Amino acid sequence: MKIALDPYMFRTTPLLELPGLVADLGYEYIELSPREDFTPFFLHPRADDATVKAFKKALDAAGVKIASHLPLYRWSGPDEDERQAAVRYWKRAIQLTVDLDCRVMNSEFNGRPEQASRSEGMFWKSMAELLPVFEREGVELRLEPHPDDFIEDGLVAVDMIRGINSPLVSFLYCAPHTFHMGGNMVEIMQYAGQLLTQLHLADSFDHRASSGLRYIVNPPGSTARIHQHLDIGQGEVDWDTFFTTLGKLGFGDRDDTIMTSCVFAWEDRARGSSTYMRETIDQYVSAW
């Protein structure tokens, strides 16, 4: 099992300085999330071969590796032109991943919940084009349901991944999205079983509590999906149960599994948050 850092809070750190920073924070692995100078949100990758070569040199010098690469594209969106563009972006992102000596990518289902049926059709259309590329390059894909995707429920996401029917595609459980995935954390993790290969670790609140409204959002009836990625212990995720369930599933004993610290809430104390998360994750894991 690898323990990685999503360095999104450090996205303005120059790319070639990022590996050294991550090492200083106590991590050996990076989950490379969107950055403007590499793979921006929803746009074509920006990195050229020279950038990749220099980044690899900086990674080697710091003793840090890329555990997974996280691009976000509108590959399931209802607009066909955007979907075709997203497939092109994906293909370049896959090549960049291989060039970085990484064989794991993770992403979201994307699409629109109010057009779930059309979005699913677009998803399968994109998978028909991309799955052969993943297979040819030997790159694994870990998918997560995300708030405001066409799939938000964890159990439904696991069934969708089973429907893809590829040994390269598996399930990512994002802990801060627990209460948007149905709230049934243990059931989802157990249902996924060996398909559960990656975790995003951060805390969040159950905003549905207190008559369905822990926070008031105006106008009434808003479809906003409210959540945050907090330090472990700052929200309402049951971490004792979370890690106990992982222990029962043997998650930490498998070579293909990744835990990623992905706190986004504390850019004013990003270093302290990142080191706290590493220490806290180590404490839970050591209890196994």
C-alpha positions in Angstrom: 0.0 0.0 0.0 1.2 3.5 -0.9 0.4 6.6 1.1 0.3 9.7 -1.2 -0.3 13.4 -1.0 -2.6 15.3 -3.3 -0.7 18.5 -3.6 -3.6 20.7 -4.7 -3.0 23.2 -1.9 0.5 23.6 -3.3 -0.6 24.0 -6.9 1.2 27.4 -7.2 4.5 25.8 -6.1 6.7 25.5 -9.3 6.4 22.0 -10.7 10.1 21.2 -10.3 10.1 22.3 -6.7 7.0 20.1 -5.9 8.8 16.8 -5.3 11.2 18.3 -2.8 8.3 19.9 -0.9 6.4 16.7 -0.8 9.4 14.8 0.6 9.9 17.5 3.2 6.3 16.9 4.3 7.0 13.2 4.9 5.5 11.6 1.8 7.1 9.3 -0.8 4.3 9.5 -3.3 2.3 12.1 -5.1 -1.2 11.8 -6.5 -0.8 14.3 -9.3 -4.0 16.3 -9.4 -4.9 19.1 -11.9 -2.4 22.0 -12.2 -2.4 24.8 -14.7 1.1 23.9 -16.0 0.5 20.2 -16.4 -3.1 18.9 -16.7 -5.5 21.7 -16.0 -9.1 21.1 -15.1 -11.2 20.2 -18.2 -8.5 21.4 -20.7 -5.8 19.7 -22.8 -2.6 18.9 -21.0 0.1 21.6 -21.1 3.2 19.6 -20.5 5.6 18.8 -23.3 8.3 16.1 -23.3 11.0 18.4 -21.9 8.7 19.3 -19.0 8.2 15.6 -18.3 11.9 14.9 -18.4 12.7 17.7 -16.0 9.9 16.7 -13.7 11.1 13.1 -13.6 14.6 14.3 -12.8 13.2 16.4 -9.9 11.2 13.4 -8.6 14.3 11.1 -8.7 16.4 13.7 -6.9 13.8 14.0 -4.1 13.2 10.2 -3.8 9.5 10.7 -4.7 7.3 8.8 -7.1 3.9 9.4 -8.8 1.5 7.0 -7.3 -1.4 8.1 -9.5 -2.4 10.8 -11.9 -5.7 12.5 -11.6 -7.1 14.3 -14.6 -10.7 15.7 -14.8 -12.4 15.9 -18.1 -16.0 16.2 -19.4 -15.9 12.7 -20.9 -19.5 11.9 -19.8 -21.0 15.4 -20.4 -24.2 15.7 -22.5 -22.4 17.8 -25.2 -20.8 15.6 -27.9 -18.2 18.1 -29.0 -17.0 18.4 -25.3 -17.0 14.7 -25.0 -14.8 14.2 -28.1 -12.4 16.9 -26.8 -12.3 15.1 -23.4 -11.3 11.8 -25.1 -8.5 13.6 -26.9 -7.3 15.1 -23.6 -7.5 11.7 -21.9 -5.3 10.2 -24.5 -2.6 12.8 -24.0 -2.9 12.5 -20.2 -2.5 8.7 -20.4 0.7 9.2 -22.4 2.0 11.7 -19.8 1.2 9.1 -17.1 3.2 6.4 -18.8 6.1 8.9 -19.4 6.2 9.5 -15.7 6.7 5.8 -15.1 3.2 5.6 -13.4 0.6 3.0 -14.3 -2.4 4.3 -12.2 -4.9 7.0 -13.0 -8.0 8.0 -11.1 -10.8 10.3 -12.0 -14.6 11.0 -11.6 -17.6 9.8 -13.6 -18.4 13.4 -14.5 -21.6 14.0 -16.5 -24.8 15.7 -15.3 -27.2 14.3 -12.6 -30.2 15.9 -14.3 -29.3 14.2 -17.5 -28.1 10.9 -16.0 -29.3 8.6 -18.8 -27.7 10.7 -21.6 -24.5 11.1 -19.5 -24.3 7.4 -19.0 -24.5 6.9 -22.8 -21.7 9.4 -23.3 -19.6 7.6 -20.6 -19.9 4.2 -22.4 -19.1 5.9 -25.7 -15.9 7.4 -24.2 -15.0 4.1 -22.5 -15.3 2.3 -25.8 -12.6 4.6 -27.2 -10.4 4.8 -24.1 -10.4 1.4 -22.6 -8.3 -0.1 -25.5 -5.7 2.7 -24.8 -5.6 1.9 -21.1 -5.2 -1.8 -22.0 -2.5 -1.1 -24.6 -0.5 1.0 -22.2 -1.1 -1.2 -19.1 -2.6 1.7 -17.1 -5.1 1.1 -14.4 -8.1 3.4 -13.9 -9.8 4.0 -10.5 -13.2 5.8 -10.6 -15.1 7.6 -7.9 -18.7 8.9 -7.8 -18.5 12.6 -7.1 -21.1 15.1 -5.9 -22.9 16.5 -9.0 -21.8 13.6 -11.3 -24.3 11.5 -13.1 -23.4 8.8 -10.5 -23.2 10.0 -6.9 -24.2 6.9 -5.0 -21.4 4.6 -4.0 -23.2 1.3 -4.5 -24.4 2.4 -8.0 -20.8 3.3 -8.8 -19.5 -0.1 -7.8 -22.1 -1.8 -10.0 -21.1 0.5 -12.9 -17.5 -0.5 -12.5 -18.4 -4.2 -12.5 -20.3 -3.5 -15.7 -17.1 -2.2 -17.3 -15.8 -5.7 -16.7 -12.1 -4.9 -17.0 -9.4 -6.0 -14.5 -7.8 -2.5 -15.1 -10.8 -0.6 -13.7 -11.6 -0.4 -10.0 -13.3 1.7 -7.3 -12.0 4.8 -5.4 -13.7 5.6 -2.1 -13.6 9.3 -1.3 -14.2 9.7 2.4 -15.2 13.4 2.4 -17.9 12.4 -0.1 -19.3 9.8 2.3 -22.6 11.7 3.0 -23.2 12.3 -0.7 -22.6 8.6 -1.6 -25.5 7.5 0.5 -23.8 7.7 3.9 -23.6 3.9 4.2 -19.8 3.8 4.4 -19.2 0.3 5.6 -21.8 -1.2 3.2 -20.2 0.5 0.2 -16.7 -0.5 1.1 -17.7 -4.1 1.8 -19.7 -4.2 -1.4 -16.7 -3.1 -3.4 -14.5 -5.7 -1.8 -11.4 -6.3 -3.9 -12.6 -3.6 -6.3 -11.7 -1.0 -3.6 -8.2 -0.1 -4.6 -7.8 3.6 -3.7 -8.9 6.0 -1.0 -9.1 9.8 -0.6 -8.7 10.7 3.0 -10.2 13.9 4.4 -13.0 14.7 6.7 -16.4 16.3 6.1 -19.8 17.0 7.7 -23.1 15.3 7.1 -24.8 18.4 5.7 -28.1 16.5 5.5 -28.5 16.4 9.3 -30.9 18.6 11.4 -34.1 18.3 9.3 -32.0 17.8 6.2 -30.3 21.2 6.5 -27.2 21.6 8.7 -26.4 24.6 6.5 -29.0 26.9 5.0 -28.6 27.4 1.3 -30.5 30.1 -0.6 -32.6 30.0 -2.6 -34.5 27.2 -0.9 -34.4 24.0 -2.8 -30.9 24.6 -4.2 -29.3 21.5 -5.7 -25.8 22.6 -4.4 -23.7 19.7 -3.1 -22.1 21.1 0.0 -19.0 19.5 1.4 -15.4 20.2 2.3 -12.1 18.3 2.5 -11.0 18.8 6.1 -8.3 17.3 8.3 -9.2 14.0 9.9 -11.1 14.7 13.1 -12.6 18.0 12.0 -15.8 16.5 10.6 -18.2 13.6 11.1 -16.7 10.7 9.2 -16.4 7.8 11.6 -12.7 7.2 11.2 -12.4 4.3 13.7 -15.0 2.4 11.7 -13.5 3.5 8.5 -10.0 2.1 9.2 -11.4 -1.0 11.1 -13.3 -1.9 7.9 -10.2 -1.4 5.8 -8.3 -3.7 8.1 -11.0 -6.4 7.8 -10.8 -6.1 4.0 -7.0 -6.4 4.0 -6.6 -3.1 2.2 -3.2 -2.4 3.7 -1.8 -5.8 2.7 -2.2 -5.3 -1.0 0.5 -4.0 -3.3 -2.0 -2.2 -5.6 -3.7 0.0 -3.0 -3.3 3.7 -2.5 -4.3 6.0 0.3 -4.2 9.7 -0.6 -4.3 12.6 1.8 -6.5 15.1 -0.1 -7.3 18.0 2.3 -8.3 21.2 0.4 -9.7 23.5 3.2 -6.5 24.8 4.8 -4.4 26.6 2.2 -3.4 29.1 4.9 -1.8 26.2 6.8 -1.2 23.7 4.1 2.2 22.4 5.4 0.8 21.8 8.9 -2.3 20.1 7.6 -0.3 17.8 5.3 2.1 16.7 8.0 -0.8 16.3 10.5 -2.6 14.1 7.9 0.5 11.9 7.4 1.0 11.4 11.1 -2.6 10.6 11.7 -2.8 8.2 8.8 0.3 6.4 10.1 -1.3 6.1 13.5 -4.5 4.5 12.2 -2.6 2.2 9.9 -0.2 1.1 12.6 -3.2 0.0 14.7 -3.9 -2.7 12.1 
